[in-house]
Amino acid sequence: MRIGKIELKWLGNSGFLITNGKVIYIDPYNLSSNLPKADIILVTHGHHDHCSLVDIEKIIKKGTIVVVSPDCQSKITRVEDVNMQIIEAGDELTFQGTRVQAIPAYNHEKEFHLKSEGWMGFIVKFENIVIYHAGDTDKIPEMEKLTGYGKQGNEFIALLPVGGNYTMNADEAAEAARIINPTLVIPMHYGAVAGSEKDADDFVKLCSELGVRAMKMEKE
C-alpha cells in the first residue's frame, strides 16, 4: 500500500515493512524469502513472535540499526555486525533521518505484557505521515495522547492488534481506534499466534460503524 512517498507492507502477525528510501521493519516474524535488507529494525519487546533472531538474521546487513527495548539486549548481542540501540517508553530518537518515539504497550489484567516490563509500541514519523505500531497491548490511557497526530495535517496510520488473548480483541481495538482517531487503521496480530481472519473482519466492520476508516492488508 502506498501512502504518499511511503510504501507499507504487512508481513504477517505484527510484522511490517516500511520503505521510503530507507528500509524499515517492525517486529519481523516468519518472513518469506527475498525481502530487502534492513536499514532499521524496530522491535517492540522480547517475545519470540516479535524479537525473532531467525528472521532478523534474514534481513540484516552490516550496520543495520536494531532498535530494541532493554529486555531484548541479550538476544541481539548474538547478532554480528548490527548497530543495536536501546530505547525505552517515552524516548524519541532519530535514526538515519527517521524519527522514532517509543510508546507504552501493556495489558491491564492479563499477565502476558506487564506495564512494569516497559515494553512498547512505536510512533514512526515522516514528513506529513505518522505511523503508530501499537505493539502487544490492551486499550490503555496513553492512547488518548495520540489523537493530536491526526489533527496536524498528517496522514496518521494506526496498526492495532485485534487477535485477543494476549492483546486487545476486535471490540476493544475498535474502541481504541475511535479514541486514537487515525486517518486509517489496519488490524494486526492475528492469523499466527492468536486470532483469525474473522477477528480482523469484525474489527474493520466495527470501525466502520464508529466512523473510523479501516482496512485489512494482504500478507506479503
Secondary structure as UniProt FT lines:
FT   STRAND          2..3
FT   TURN            4..5
FT   STRAND          6..12
FT   TURN            13..14
FT   STRAND          15..19
FT   STRAND          23..26
FT   STRAND          40..42
FT   TURN            48..50
FT   HELIX           53..59
FT   TURN            62..63
FT   STRAND          65..68
FT   HELIX           70..72
FT   HELIX           73..76
FT   TURN            77..78
FT   TURN            80..81
FT   STRAND          83..86
FT   TURN            89..90
FT   STRAND          92..95
FT   TURN            96..97
FT   STRAND          98..104
FT   HELIX           115..117
FT   STRAND          120..126
FT   TURN            127..128
FT   STRAND          129..133
FT   HELIX           141..151
FT   TURN            152..153
FT   STRAND          155..161
FT   TURN            165..166
FT   HELIX           170..180
FT   STRAND          184..188
FT   HELIX           197..209
FT   TURN            210..211
//
